[in-house]
Amino acid sequence: MKRVASTRSADTRCLEECSSLRDMRSIIEPNNAVRKLRHRVSFLGPLPGRGGFTMLELTAAAAVLGTVFLVAIPLLSRVRDTREDARRRFIAQQEAANVMERLSLRAADGTLDDAVIQERTVSPETEAVLHDVDVSVTREEQPDDVGNVRVTVAISWLNNVGERTAPVSLDAWFPAAEEQP
């Protein structure tokens, strides 16, 4: 019996401490604190009973994502094509440098003549990357007192569309071969 009396006195003390009806409601309803917290967190005000997204919100999100993809995919494709063109131009430039190096070795030996210039060999790796490679080598005597020979190596190829690209060219000046008596 004593136990019931102590419980009753604790309840009586709690009721006496709650001076207003509002304070008593906050003790009785534990969800009131959660509602206040939801109200503070939400930017749009209280969200009573709302637990998901509406179809309109999902449709708007899908439309925005679709627009982003419609813009991004062609842009990424263009970037890929530009990178591939730059790679091909780099390979053509390296091949032109290789041809010019072979010609410079011949010029150092004194055997740079028209027959050597007409040799237009391209490495198999370059032929695999550049479609329908065209290598042109021109030799031009320079009208100066030194007697240099200007040699130009130009490489062009077919692009993805099937058009011939602007050539990658490399120029070098070699001393003219001395004539043997």
Order of alpha helices (4+ residues) and beta strands (2+ residues): alpha-alpha-alpha-alpha-alpha-alpha-beta-beta-beta
